[in-house]
Amino acid sequence: MKLEEAIFAKIAPWTDVLLDFDDVVVFKDKYPVTEGHMLFVPKEDTRLLQTQALIMAHDYGIKMVDDGVCDAYNVGMNCGISAGQTVMYPHVHLIPRRRGDMADPAGGVRHVIPEKGKY
């Protein structure tokens, strides 16, 4: 194991690895919002690798839609305690969405503040 990987393993609390790339590891979310919810975690805390994780999550979401795994998806990050971040290491959520998984999905990520979802 490389030194960077050893340091990453101590920082990142996740253990259920789905995919492992050179710069990003993909984990199952411990508390999934929907079936297939996963986390794209850069192996180093740099803006470049955070961006790479965002791109990979988006691309994987497209693949999931194309493969019929889900109908749509949300991609996002919680950055800071006030934004709901509980693990203080950067990670990108990919949340597969399916028709009927909530009564009215209009507003999408705006529902992080429930009264702001409707506009």
DONUTI-839048 format. One record per atom (N, C-alpha, C): residue number from 1; residue in three letters; atom name; z, x, y. Coordinates in pm, 1 decimal, always signed. Example, Ala and Ser with C-alpha at 12.3 -4.5 7.8 and 13.67 -1.06 7.14 Angstrom:
@num = 1 residu = ALA atome = N w = +780.0 u = +1319.0 v = -569.0
@num = 1 residu = ALA atome = CA w = +780.0 u = +1230.0 v = -450.0
@num = 1 residu = ALA atome = C w = +780.0 u = +1320.0 v = -330.0
@num = 2 residu = SER atome = N w = +708.0 u = +1285.0 v = -225.0
@num = 2 residu = SER atome = CA w = +714.0 u = +1367.0 v = -106.0
@num = 2 residu = SER atome = C w = +787.0 u = +1290.0 v = +3.0
# end
This chain:
@num = 1 residu = MET atome = N w = +0.0 u = +85.6 v = -118.8
@num = 1 residu = MET atome = CA w = +0.0 u = +0.0 v = +0.0
@num = 1 residu = MET atome = C w = +0.0 u = +88.9 v = +123.4
@num = 2 residu = LYS atome = N w = -90.8 u = +59.5 v = +216.3
@num = 2 residu = LYS atome = CA w = -97.5 u = +133.8 v = +341.8
@num = 2 residu = LYS atome = C w = +25.9 u = +106.5 v = +426.1
@num = 3 residu = LEU atome = N w = +57.3 u = +199.5 v = +515.5
@num = 3 residu = LEU atome = CA w = +173.0 u = +184.3 v = +603.1
@num = 3 residu = LEU atome = C w = +164.5 u = +55.1 v = +682.5
@num = 4 residu = GLU atome = N w = +43.9 u = +24.0 v = +739.6
@num = 4 residu = GLU atome = CA w = +28.4 u = -99.1 v = +819.3
@num = 4 residu = GLU atome = C w = +58.5 u = -222.6 v = +735.4
@num = 5 residu = GLU atome = N w = +13.3 u = -222.7 v = +609.7
@num = 5 residu = GLU atome = CA w = +37.9 u = -337.2 v = +521.9
@num = 5 residu = GLU atome = C w = +185.8 u = -351.2 v = +489.8
@num = 6 residu = ALA atome = N w = +254.8 u = -238.9 v = +473.0
@num = 6 residu = ALA atome = CA w = +398.4 u = -242.9 v = +445.2
@num = 6 residu = ALA atome = C w = +474.4 u = -300.1 v = +564.6
@num = 7 residu = ILE atome = N w = +435.5 u = -258.1 v = +685.9
@num = 7 residu = ILE atome = CA w = +500.2 u = -310.6 v = +806.6
@num = 7 residu = ILE atome = C w = +470.3 u = -459.1 v = +820.2
@num = 8 residu = PHE atome = N w = +344.0 u = -498.3 v = +800.2
@num = 8 residu = PHE atome = CA w = +303.7 u = -638.7 v = +808.3
@num = 8 residu = PHE atome = C w = +385.0 u = -722.6 v = +709.1
@num = 9 residu = ALA atome = N w = +402.7 u = -673.2 v = +587.6
@num = 9 residu = ALA atome = CA w = +475.4 u = -748.2 v = +484.6
@num = 9 residu = ALA atome = C w = +619.6 u = -775.5 v = +527.7
@num = 10 residu = LYS atome = N w = +678.1 u = -686.2 v = +606.2
@num = 10 residu = LYS atome = CA w = +815.2 u = -707.0 v = +653.5
@num = 10 residu = LYS atome = C w = +821.8 u = -806.2 v = +768.5
@num = 11 residu = ILE atome = N w = +713.6 u = -814.0 v = +848.7
@num = 11 residu = ILE atome = CA w = +712.0 u = -903.3 v = +965.1
@num = 11 residu = ILE atome = C w = +673.2 u = -1045.3 v = +925.8
@num = 12 residu = ALA atome = N w = +570.1 u = -1058.8 v = +844.2
@num = 12 residu = ALA atome = CA w = +516.6 u = -1190.6 v = +808.9
@num = 12 residu = ALA atome = C w = +601.2 u = -1253.4 v = +699.0
@num = 13 residu = PRO atome = N w = +655.6 u = -1372.3 v = +722.7
@num = 13 residu = PRO atome = CA w = +746.5 u = -1434.6 v = +625.5
@num = 13 residu = PRO atome = C w = +674.8 u = -1510.0 v = +513.3
@num = 14 residu = TRP atome = N w = +542.7 u = -1515.8 v = +518.2
@num = 14 residu = TRP atome = CA w = +469.9 u = -1595.9 v = +421.5
@num = 14 residu = TRP atome = C w = +447.1 u = -1518.8 v = +293.0
@num = 15 residu = THR atome = N w = +437.2 u = -1590.4 v = +181.6
@num = 15 residu = THR atome = CA w = +420.3 u = -1523.3 v = +53.7
@num = 15 residu = THR atome = C w = +305.4 u = -1579.4 v = -29.6
@num = 16 residu = ASP atome = N w = +260.8 u = -1699.7 v = -2.3
@num = 16 residu = ASP atome = CA w = +160.8 u = -1766.3 v = -85.0
@num = 16 residu = ASP atome = C w = +19.3 u = -1730.3 v = -36.8
@num = 17 residu = VAL atome = N w = -28.9 u = -1611.6 v = -75.4
@num = 17 residu = VAL atome = CA w = -157.6 u = -1559.8 v = -28.9
@num = 17 residu = VAL atome = C w = -272.9 u = -1634.5 v = -95.9
@num = 18 residu = LEU atome = N w = -365.6 u = -1683.1 v = -13.0
@num = 18 residu = LEU atome = CA w = -488.4 u = -1745.1 v = -63.4
@num = 18 residu = LEU atome = C w = -604.1 u = -1645.8 v = -61.2
@num = 19 residu = LEU atome = N w = -616.6 u = -1572.6 v = +50.7
@num = 19 residu = LEU atome = CA w = -724.8 u = -1476.5 v = +69.7
@num = 19 residu = LEU atome = C w = -669.1 u = -1355.1 v = +143.0
@num = 20 residu = ASP atome = N w = -721.2 u = -1238.2 v = +111.4
@num = 20 residu = ASP atome = CA w = -675.4 u = -1115.8 v = +177.0
@num = 20 residu = ASP atome = C w = -797.8 u = -1035.5 v = +220.0
@num = 21 residu = PHE atome = N w = -815.1 u = -1021.4 v = +350.6
@num = 21 residu = PHE atome = CA w = -926.5 u = -946.5 v = +407.4
@num = 21 residu = PHE atome = C w = -872.0 u = -818.4 v = +469.9
@num = 22 residu = ASP atome = N w = -961.4 u = -733.5 v = +520.8
@num = 22 residu = ASP atome = CA w = -918.2 u = -607.1 v = +580.3
@num = 22 residu = ASP atome = C w = -817.7 u = -627.6 v = +693.2
@num = 23 residu = ASP atome = N w = -844.3 u = -725.3 v = +781.0
@num = 23 residu = ASP atome = CA w = -762.9 u = -741.1 v = +901.4
@num = 23 residu = ASP atome = C w = -683.0 u = -870.4 v = +908.3
@num = 24 residu = VAL atome = N w = -711.0 u = -964.4 v = +818.9
@num = 24 residu = VAL atome = CA w = -648.8 u = -1096.7 v = +823.1
@num = 24 residu = VAL atome = C w = -610.2 u = -1139.7 v = +682.1
@num = 25 residu = VAL atome = N w = -492.0 u = -1199.0 v = +669.3
@num = 25 residu = VAL atome = CA w = -448.3 u = -1257.5 v = +542.6
@num = 25 residu = VAL atome = C w = -438.1 u = -1407.7 v = +562.8
@num = 26 residu = VAL atome = N w = -480.1 u = -1483.6 v = +462.8
@num = 26 residu = VAL atome = CA w = -474.6 u = -1629.5 v = +468.6
@num = 26 residu = VAL atome = C w = -368.6 u = -1677.6 v = +370.3
@num = 27 residu = PHE atome = N w = -274.7 u = -1757.7 v = +423.2
@num = 27 residu = PHE atome = CA w = -164.6 u = -1809.8 v = +343.2
@num = 27 residu = PHE atome = C w = -168.1 u = -1961.9 v = +340.1
@num = 28 residu = LYS atome = N w = -112.4 u = -2021.8 v = +235.7
@num = 28 residu = LYS atome = CA w = -85.0 u = -2165.1 v = +236.4
@num = 28 residu = LYS atome = C w = +30.4 u = -2186.5 v = +333.2
@num = 29 residu = ASP atome = N w = +23.2 u = -2293.7 v = +412.8
@num = 29 residu = ASP atome = CA w = +135.0 u = -2324.7 v = +502.1
@num = 29 residu = ASP atome = C w = +251.8 u = -2376.1 v = +418.7
@num = 30 residu = LYS atome = N w = +370.8 u = -2327.5 v = +448.2
@num = 30 residu = LYS atome = CA w = +490.6 u = -2367.0 v = +373.0
@num = 30 residu = LYS atome = C w = +524.7 u = -2514.5 v = +394.0
@num = 31 residu = TYR atome = N w = +492.1 u = -2568.1 v = +511.2
@num = 31 residu = TYR atome = CA w = +518.2 u = -2708.4 v = +544.1
@num = 31 residu = TYR atome = C w = +387.8 u = -2772.6 v = +590.1
@num = 32 residu = PRO atome = N w = +294.5 u = -2796.2 v = +497.2
@num = 32 residu = PRO atome = CA w = +161.0 u = -2842.3 v = +536.5
@num = 32 residu = PRO atome = C w = +160.8 u = -2979.2 v = +602.8
@num = 33 residu = VAL atome = N w = +79.1 u = -2990.8 v = +706.5
@num = 33 residu = VAL atome = CA w = +58.9 u = -3117.6 v = +776.3
@num = 33 residu = VAL atome = C w = -34.1 u = -3206.3 v = +693.8
@num = 34 residu = THR atome = N w = -135.8 u = -3144.8 v = +633.4
@num = 34 residu = THR atome = CA w = -226.9 u = -3214.3 v = +542.9
@num = 34 residu = THR atome = C w = -252.0 u = -3122.8 v = +423.4
@num = 35 residu = GLU atome = N w = -309.5 u = -3178.5 v = +318.7
@num = 35 residu = GLU atome = CA w = -345.3 u = -3097.6 v = +202.3
@num = 35 residu = GLU atome = C w = -446.8 u = -2991.7 v = +245.4
@num = 36 residu = GLY atome = N w = -420.5 u = -2866.8 v = +209.2
@num = 36 residu = GLY atome = CA w = -510.5 u = -2757.8 v = +243.2
@num = 36 residu = GLY atome = C w = -478.2 u = -2685.3 v = +372.5
@num = 37 residu = HIS atome = N w = -369.3 u = -2725.0 v = +440.1
@num = 37 residu = HIS atome = CA w = -326.2 u = -2659.0 v = +564.7
@num = 37 residu = HIS atome = C w = -300.4 u = -2511.4 v = +534.0
@num = 38 residu = MET atome = N w = -363.6 u = -2424.0 v = +610.1
@num = 38 residu = MET atome = CA w = -347.5 u = -2281.2 v = +586.0
@num = 38 residu = MET atome = C w = -331.6 u = -2204.0 v = +715.8
@num = 39 residu = LEU atome = N w = -282.5 u = -2082.5 v = +701.6
@num = 39 residu = LEU atome = CA w = -255.6 u = -1994.2 v = +814.9
@num = 39 residu = LEU atome = C w = -340.3 u = -1868.5 v = +804.2
@num = 40 residu = PHE atome = N w = -406.9 u = -1834.6 v = +912.3
@num = 40 residu = PHE atome = CA w = -484.3 u = -1711.3 v = +920.9
@num = 40 residu = PHE atome = C w = -401.7 u = -1614.4 v = +1004.4
@num = 41 residu = VAL atome = N w = -354.9 u = -1506.3 v = +941.9
@num = 41 residu = VAL atome = CA w = -257.8 u = -1416.6 v = +1004.9
@num = 41 residu = VAL atome = C w = -316.8 u = -1277.0 v = +1019.6
@num = 42 residu = PRO atome = N w = -330.1 u = -1229.2 v = +1144.0
@num = 42 residu = PRO atome = CA w = -380.3 u = -1092.2 v = +1162.3
@num = 42 residu = PRO atome = C w = -279.4 u = -991.5 v = +1108.7
@num = 43 residu = LYS atome = N w = -329.7 u = -885.3 v = +1047.5
@num = 43 residu = LYS atome = CA w = -240.5 u = -783.9 v = +990.3
@num = 43 residu = LYS atome = C w = -174.7 u = -697.5 v = +1097.1
@num = 44 residu = GLU atome = N w = -231.4 u = -699.3 v = +1217.3
@num = 44 residu = GLU atome = CA w = -169.6 u = -630.0 v = +1330.3
@num = 44 residu = GLU atome = C w = -168.4 u = -727.4 v = +1447.6
@num = 45 residu = ASP atome = N w = -67.0 u = -716.7 v = +1530.2
@num = 45 residu = ASP atome = CA w = -52.2 u = -805.3 v = +1646.0
@num = 45 residu = ASP atome = C w = -132.2 u = -750.3 v = +1763.1
@num = 46 residu = THR atome = N w = -265.6 u = -770.4 v = +1755.2
@num = 46 residu = THR atome = CA w = -352.9 u = -731.1 v = +1865.2
@num = 46 residu = THR atome = C w = -437.4 u = -852.1 v = +1904.2
@num = 47 residu = ARG atome = N w = -481.4 u = -855.5 v = +2026.6
@num = 47 residu = ARG atome = CA w = -564.6 u = -965.8 v = +2074.1
@num = 47 residu = ARG atome = C w = -695.4 u = -972.2 v = +1995.3
@num = 48 residu = LEU atome = N w = -751.3 u = -857.0 v = +1964.9
@num = 48 residu = LEU atome = CA w = -876.3 u = -852.4 v = +1889.3
@num = 48 residu = LEU atome = C w = -860.1 u = -917.5 v = +1751.5
@num = 49 residu = LEU atome = N w = -751.9 u = -884.7 v = +1681.9
@num = 49 residu = LEU atome = CA w = -732.2 u = -942.2 v = +1548.9
@num = 49 residu = LEU atome = C w = -688.4 u = -1088.5 v = +1555.5
@num = 50 residu = GLN atome = N w = -619.3 u = -1128.2 v = +1661.7
@num = 50 residu = GLN atome = CA w = -588.5 u = -1270.2 v = +1679.0
@num = 50 residu = GLN atome = C w = -718.1 u = -1348.8 v = +1697.1
@num = 51 residu = THR atome = N w = -809.7 u = -1293.0 v = +1775.7
@num = 51 residu = THR atome = CA w = -940.0 u = -1356.8 v = +1796.2
@num = 51 residu = THR atome = C w = -1016.7 u = -1363.4 v = +1664.6
@num = 52 residu = GLN atome = N w = -1010.9 u = -1255.7 v = +1586.9
@num = 52 residu = GLN atome = CA w = -1077.4 u = -1254.0 v = +1456.5
@num = 52 residu = GLN atome = C w = -1019.7 u = -1362.8 v = +1366.3
@num = 53 residu = ALA atome = N w = -888.1 u = -1380.6 v = +1368.7
@num = 53 residu = ALA atome = CA w = -824.4 u = -1485.3 v = +1287.4
@num = 53 residu = ALA atome = C w = -870.6 u = -1624.4 v = +1331.9
@num = 54 residu = LEU atome = N w = -883.3 u = -1645.8 v = +1463.0
@num = 54 residu = LEU atome = CA w = -934.0 u = -1774.0 v = +1514.6
@num = 54 residu = LEU atome = C w = -1076.8 u = -1800.7 v = +1467.3
@num = 55 residu = ILE atome = N w = -1160.9 u = -1699.3 v = +1476.1
@num = 55 residu = ILE atome = CA w = -1299.8 u = -1713.4 v = +1432.6
@num = 55 residu = ILE atome = C w = -1306.2 u = -1744.3 v = +1283.4
@num = 56 residu = MET atome = N w = -1227.1 u = -1672.6 v = +1205.9
@num = 56 residu = MET atome = CA w = -1227.3 u = -1693.7 v = +1060.8
@num = 56 residu = MET atome = C w = -1178.8 u = -1834.3 v = +1025.2
@num = 57 residu = ALA atome = N w = -1075.4 u = -1882.0 v = +1093.9
@num = 57 residu = ALA atome = CA w = -1024.3 u = -2016.5 v = +1067.6
@num = 57 residu = ALA atome = C w = -1131.3 u = -2120.4 v = +1099.9
@num = 58 residu = HIS atome = N w = -1197.5 u = -2103.8 v = +1213.2
@num = 58 residu = HIS atome = CA w = -1303.7 u = -2196.2 v = +1252.7
@num = 58 residu = HIS atome = C w = -1416.9 u = -2194.8 v = +1148.7
@num = 59 residu = ASP atome = N w = -1460.2 u = -2076.0 v = +1109.8
@num = 59 residu = ASP atome = CA w = -1567.9 u = -2064.8 v = +1011.1
@num = 59 residu = ASP atome = C w = -1528.0 u = -2126.0 v = +877.1
@num = 60 residu = TYR atome = N w = -1403.5 u = -2105.0 v = +836.9
@num = 60 residu = TYR atome = CA w = -1356.8 u = -2161.4 v = +710.6
@num = 60 residu = TYR atome = C w = -1349.2 u = -2314.0 v = +719.9
@num = 61 residu = GLY atome = N w = -1311.6 u = -2364.9 v = +836.2
@num = 61 residu = GLY atome = CA w = -1312.2 u = -2510.0 v = +857.5
@num = 61 residu = GLY atome = C w = -1451.8 u = -2568.2 v = +840.3
@num = 62 residu = ILE atome = N w = -1551.0 u = -2501.5 v = +896.8
@num = 62 residu = ILE atome = CA w = -1690.0 u = -2546.3 v = +879.7
@num = 62 residu = ILE atome = C w = -1726.5 u = -2549.4 v = +732.1
@num = 63 residu = LYS atome = N w = -1689.3 u = -2444.9 v = +658.6
@num = 63 residu = LYS atome = CA w = -1718.1 u = -2438.1 v = +515.4
@num = 63 residu = LYS atome = C w = -1650.7 u = -2553.5 v = +440.7
@num = 64 residu = MET atome = N w = -1526.7 u = -2583.9 v = +476.7
@num = 64 residu = MET atome = CA w = -1455.0 u = -2693.3 v = +410.5
@num = 64 residu = MET atome = C w = -1525.3 u = -2827.3 v = +433.7
@num = 65 residu = VAL atome = N w = -1574.4 u = -2849.5 v = +555.3
@num = 65 residu = VAL atome = CA w = -1649.6 u = -2972.2 v = +584.7
@num = 65 residu = VAL atome = C w = -1780.0 u = -2972.6 v = +505.4
@num = 66 residu = ASP atome = N w = -1852.7 u = -2861.6 v = +510.2
@num = 66 residu = ASP atome = CA w = -1980.0 u = -2851.3 v = +437.9
@num = 66 residu = ASP atome = C w = -1962.2 u = -2872.7 v = +287.6
@num = 67 residu = ASP atome = N w = -1848.1 u = -2825.8 v = +233.3
@num = 67 residu = ASP atome = CA w = -1821.4 u = -2838.6 v = +89.5
@num = 67 residu = ASP atome = C w = -1761.2 u = -2974.3 v = +52.1
@num = 68 residu = GLY atome = N w = -1738.0 u = -3061.2 v = +152.6
@num = 68 residu = GLY atome = CA w = -1682.4 u = -3193.0 v = +125.8
@num = 68 residu = GLY atome = C w = -1533.0 u = -3194.8 v = +98.5
@num = 69 residu = VAL atome = N w = -1464.4 u = -3085.8 v = +131.3
@num = 69 residu = VAL atome = CA w = -1319.0 u = -3078.2 v = +111.5
@num = 69 residu = VAL atome = C w = -1246.1 u = -3166.6 v = +211.5
@num = 70 residu = CYS atome = N w = -1301.7 u = -3175.6 v = +332.6
@num = 70 residu = CYS atome = CA w = -1241.6 u = -3256.7 v = +438.1
@num = 70 residu = CYS atome = C w = -1353.7 u = -3309.6 v = +527.3
@num = 71 residu = ASP atome = N w = -1318.3 u = -3400.2 v = +616.2
@num = 71 residu = ASP atome = CA w = -1416.2 u = -3458.6 v = +707.1
@num = 71 residu = ASP atome = C w = -1423.2 u = -3385.7 v = +840.3
@num = 72 residu = ALA atome = N w = -1314.9 u = -3319.7 v = +877.1
@num = 72 residu = ALA atome = CA w = -1303.3 u = -3250.9 v = +1005.0
@num = 72 residu = ALA atome = C w = -1184.5 u = -3155.7 v = +994.5
@num = 73 residu = TYR atome = N w = -1150.0 u = -3089.5 v = +1104.0
@num = 73 residu = TYR atome = CA w = -1036.9 u = -2997.4 v = +1100.3
@num = 73 residu = TYR atome = C w = -987.5 u = -2968.3 v = +1241.4
@num = 74 residu = ASN atome = N w = -863.5 u = -2923.6 v = +1248.9
@num = 74 residu = ASN atome = CA w = -805.9 u = -2872.6 v = +1373.4
@num = 74 residu = ASN atome = C w = -775.4 u = -2724.8 v = +1352.4
@num = 75 residu = VAL atome = N w = -797.4 u = -2645.1 v = +1455.2
@num = 75 residu = VAL atome = CA w = -762.8 u = -2503.7 v = +1455.5
@num = 75 residu = VAL atome = C w = -676.0 u = -2480.1 v = +1577.5
@num = 76 residu = GLY atome = N w = -563.9 u = -2410.2 v = +1560.4
@num = 76 residu = GLY atome = CA w = -480.6 u = -2384.8 v = +1677.1
@num = 76 residu = GLY atome = C w = -369.5 u = -2285.6 v = +1652.6
@num = 77 residu = MET atome = N w = -310.1 u = -2243.6 v = +1764.3
@num = 77 residu = MET atome = CA w = -196.9 u = -2151.1 v = +1762.2
@num = 77 residu = MET atome = C w = -83.5 u = -2209.5 v = +1844.8
@num = 78 residu = ASN atome = N w = +37.9 u = -2184.7 v = +1801.9
@num = 78 residu = ASN atome = CA w = +156.2 u = -2215.4 v = +1881.2
@num = 78 residu = ASN atome = C w = +200.7 u = -2081.8 v = +1940.7
@num = 79 residu = CYS atome = N w = +194.6 u = -2070.1 v = +2071.1
@num = 79 residu = CYS atome = CA w = +223.1 u = -1942.7 v = +2137.1
@num = 79 residu = CYS atome = C w = +346.3 u = -1956.8 v = +2224.7
@num = 80 residu = GLY atome = N w = +461.7 u = -1921.0 v = +2169.8
@num = 80 residu = GLY atome = CA w = +587.6 u = -1929.0 v = +2242.2
@num = 80 residu = GLY atome = C w = +673.9 u = -2044.5 v = +2195.5
@num = 81 residu = ILE atome = N w = +803.1 u = -2030.9 v = +2216.2
@num = 81 residu = ILE atome = CA w = +900.3 u = -2130.8 v = +2170.4
@num = 81 residu = ILE atome = C w = +873.3 u = -2267.2 v = +2231.3
@num = 82 residu = SER atome = N w = +840.7 u = -2273.4 v = +2360.1
@num = 82 residu = SER atome = CA w = +815.9 u = -2401.9 v = +2425.3
@num = 82 residu = SER atome = C w = +691.2 u = -2471.1 v = +2372.3
@num = 83 residu = ALA atome = N w = +604.0 u = -2395.2 v = +2306.3
@num = 83 residu = ALA atome = CA w = +484.4 u = -2452.6 v = +2245.3
@num = 83 residu = ALA atome = C w = +507.6 u = -2485.8 v = +2097.6
@num = 84 residu = GLY atome = N w = +630.4 u = -2466.9 v = +2051.1
@num = 84 residu = GLY atome = CA w = +663.5 u = -2501.7 v = +1913.8
@num = 84 residu = GLY atome = C w = +656.5 u = -2387.2 v = +1814.8
@num = 85 residu = GLN atome = N w = +634.2 u = -2264.8 v = +1862.0
@num = 85 residu = GLN atome = CA w = +626.5 u = -2151.5 v = +1769.9
@num = 85 residu = GLN atome = C w = +763.5 u = -2124.7 v = +1710.5
@num = 86 residu = THR atome = N w = +770.0 u = -2117.5 v = +1577.2
@num = 86 residu = THR atome = CA w = +897.0 u = -2089.6 v = +1509.4
@num = 86 residu = THR atome = C w = +894.5 u = -1955.1 v = +1437.6
@num = 87 residu = VAL atome = N w = +776.8 u = -1908.0 v = +1401.3
@num = 87 residu = VAL atome = CA w = +761.2 u = -1773.9 v = +1344.7
@num = 87 residu = VAL atome = C w = +700.1 u = -1689.2 v = +1455.1
@num = 88 residu = MET atome = N w = +774.6 u = -1590.6 v = +1501.5
@num = 88 residu = MET atome = CA w = +733.9 u = -1516.6 v = +1620.7
@num = 88 residu = MET atome = C w = +639.7 u = -1401.1 v = +1586.5
@num = 89 residu = TYR atome = N w = +537.2 u = -1433.9 v = +1512.6
@num = 89 residu = TYR atome = CA w = +427.9 u = -1342.4 v = +1482.8
@num = 89 residu = TYR atome = C w = +301.7 u = -1426.5 v = +1492.8
@num = 90 residu = PRO atome = N w = +195.1 u = -1375.7 v = +1555.0
@num = 90 residu = PRO atome = CA w = +76.5 u = -1459.5 v = +1577.5
@num = 90 residu = PRO atome = C w = +14.0 u = -1506.9 v = +1446.2
@num = 91 residu = HIS atome = N w = -24.0 u = -1633.4 v = +1444.2
@num = 91 residu = HIS atome = CA w = -92.7 u = -1690.4 v = +1328.7
@num = 91 residu = HIS atome = C w = -168.5 u = -1814.5 v = +1373.6
@num = 92 residu = VAL atome = N w = -279.4 u = -1840.4 v = +1306.3
@num = 92 residu = VAL atome = CA w = -368.8 u = -1949.4 v = +1341.6
@num = 92 residu = VAL atome = C w = -362.1 u = -2055.2 v = +1231.6
@num = 93 residu = HIS atome = N w = -339.6 u = -2179.3 v = +1272.3
@num = 93 residu = HIS atome = CA w = -336.4 u = -2290.5 v = +1177.6
@num = 93 residu = HIS atome = C w = -476.3 u = -2348.4 v = +1160.3
@num = 94 residu = LEU atome = N w = -515.2 u = -2371.2 v = +1036.2
@num = 94 residu = LEU atome = CA w = -634.1 u = -2449.9 v = +1003.8
@num = 94 residu = LEU atome = C w = -583.2 u = -2572.8 v = +929.8
@num = 95 residu = ILE atome = N w = -599.4 u = -2689.2 v = +992.9
@num = 95 residu = ILE atome = CA w = -548.4 u = -2814.7 v = +936.1
@num = 95 residu = ILE atome = C w = -667.4 u = -2904.5 v = +901.5
@num = 96 residu = PRO atome = N w = -697.3 u = -2917.8 v = +772.5
@num = 96 residu = PRO atome = CA w = -805.9 u = -3007.3 v = +731.9
@num = 96 residu = PRO atome = C w = -770.7 u = -3151.9 v = +766.6
@num = 97 residu = ARG atome = N w = -869.0 u = -3226.3 v = +811.4
@num = 97 residu = ARG atome = CA w = -848.5 u = -3366.3 v = +847.7
@num = 97 residu = ARG atome = C w = -940.4 u = -3454.2 v = +765.3
@num = 98 residu = ARG atome = N w = -888.9 u = -3570.5 v = +730.9
@num = 98 residu = ARG atome = CA w = -964.9 u = -3665.5 v = +650.8
@num = 98 residu = ARG atome = C w = -959.4 u = -3802.6 v = +715.5
@num = 99 residu = ARG atome = N w = -1066.4 u = -3878.2 v = +703.3
@num = 99 residu = ARG atome = CA w = -1067.2 u = -4014.5 v = +756.7
@num = 99 residu = ARG atome = C w = -945.1 u = -4088.8 v = +704.9
@num = 100 residu = GLY atome = N w = -873.5 u = -4153.2 v = +797.2
@num = 100 residu = GLY atome = CA w = -756.6 u = -4232.0 v = +758.7
@num = 100 residu = GLY atome = C w = -626.9 u = -4154.2 v = +748.8
@num = 101 residu = ASP atome = N w = -626.3 u = -4022.6 v = +777.8
@num = 101 residu = ASP atome = CA w = -500.3 u = -3948.7 v = +766.5
@num = 101 residu = ASP atome = C w = -402.8 u = -3984.1 v = +878.7
@num = 102 residu = MET atome = N w = -450.7 u = -4052.6 v = +982.2
@num = 102 residu = MET atome = CA w = -364.8 u = -4115.1 v = +1082.0
@num = 102 residu = MET atome = C w = -441.6 u = -4233.4 v = +1139.4
@num = 103 residu = ALA atome = N w = -369.5 u = -4329.7 v = +1188.1
@num = 103 residu = ALA atome = CA w = -432.3 u = -4454.7 v = +1232.7
@num = 103 residu = ALA atome = C w = -539.2 u = -4431.8 v = +1339.0
@num = 104 residu = ASP atome = N w = -509.7 u = -4351.2 v = +1440.1
@num = 104 residu = ASP atome = CA w = -605.2 u = -4328.1 v = +1548.0
@num = 104 residu = ASP atome = C w = -598.9 u = -4180.7 v = +1588.1
@num = 105 residu = PRO atome = N w = -691.3 u = -4098.4 v = +1538.4
@num = 105 residu = PRO atome = CA w = -685.6 u = -3955.7 v = +1567.6
@num = 105 residu = PRO atome = C w = -737.2 u = -3918.0 v = +1706.9
@num = 106 residu = ALA atome = N w = -786.2 u = -4015.7 v = +1786.0
@num = 106 residu = ALA atome = CA w = -837.6 u = -3984.3 v = +1919.3
@num = 106 residu = ALA atome = C w = -731.1 u = -3909.4 v = +1999.4
@num = 107 residu = GLY atome = N w = -772.9 u = -3805.5 v = +2064.6
@num = 107 residu = GLY atome = CA w = -679.7 u = -3721.4 v = +2141.3
@num = 107 residu = GLY atome = C w = -651.4 u = -3590.6 v = +2069.9
@num = 108 residu = GLY atome = N w = -672.6 u = -3587.4 v = +1938.2
@num = 108 residu = GLY atome = CA w = -659.8 u = -3463.7 v = +1861.1
@num = 108 residu = GLY atome = C w = -535.5 u = -3383.7 v = +1891.5
@num = 109 residu = VAL atome = N w = -554.6 u = -3258.6 v = +1932.2
@num = 109 residu = VAL atome = CA w = -442.1 u = -3168.3 v = +1956.2
@num = 109 residu = VAL atome = C w = -356.3 u = -3211.7 v = +2074.0
@num = 110 residu = ARG atome = N w = -405.2 u = -3304.4 v = +2153.7
@num = 110 residu = ARG atome = CA w = -323.4 u = -3356.0 v = +2264.3
@num = 110 residu = ARG atome = C w = -197.4 u = -3425.4 v = +2211.5
@num = 111 residu = HIS atome = N w = -196.1 u = -3461.0 v = +2083.7
@num = 111 residu = HIS atome = CA w = -79.4 u = -3527.1 v = +2024.3
@num = 111 residu = HIS atome = C w = +39.9 u = -3433.4 v = +2004.5
@num = 112 residu = VAL atome = N w = +26.1 u = -3306.0 v = +2038.9
@num = 112 residu = VAL atome = CA w = +143.8 u = -3218.5 v = +2031.9
@num = 112 residu = VAL atome = C w = +252.5 u = -3267.7 v = +2126.7
@num = 113 residu = ILE atome = N w = +211.0 u = -3340.2 v = +2230.2
@num = 113 residu = ILE atome = CA w = +305.4 u = -3414.6 v = +2315.8
@num = 113 residu = ILE atome = C w = +264.7 u = -3559.9 v = +2298.5
@num = 114 residu = PRO atome = N w = +333.8 u = -3634.2 v = +2211.8
@num = 114 residu = PRO atome = CA w = +288.3 u = -3766.4 v = +2167.1
@num = 114 residu = PRO atome = C w = +240.6 u = -3859.7 v = +2276.6
@num = 115 residu = GLU atome = N w = +310.6 u = -3868.8 v = +2386.7
@num = 115 residu = GLU atome = CA w = +270.4 u = -3964.7 v = +2491.4
@num = 115 residu = GLU atome = C w = +143.4 u = -3920.4 v = +2566.2
@num = 116 residu = LYS atome = N w = +96.5 u = -3797.1 v = +2539.6
@num = 116 residu = LYS atome = CA w = -24.5 u = -3747.3 v = +2605.3
@num = 116 residu = LYS atome = C w = -149.1 u = -3760.5 v = +2516.3
@num = 117 residu = GLY atome = N w = -131.2 u = -3804.1 v = +2392.3
@num = 117 residu = GLY atome = CA w = -243.4 u = -3816.6 v = +2300.4
@num = 117 residu = GLY atome = C w = -343.8 u = -3921.5 v = +2342.7
@num = 118 residu = LYS atome = N w = -295.4 u = -4027.7 v = +2402.1
@num = 118 residu = LYS atome = CA w = -383.0 u = -4135.3 v = +2449.2
@num = 118 residu = LYS atome = C w = -417.9 u = -4110.7 v = +2594.7
@num = 119 residu = TYR atome = N w = -544.6 u = -4119.6 v = +2626.7
@num = 119 residu = TYR atome = CA w = -587.0 u = -4100.3 v = +2766.2
@num = 119 residu = TYR atome = C w = -706.4 u = -4186.4 v = +2795.7
# end
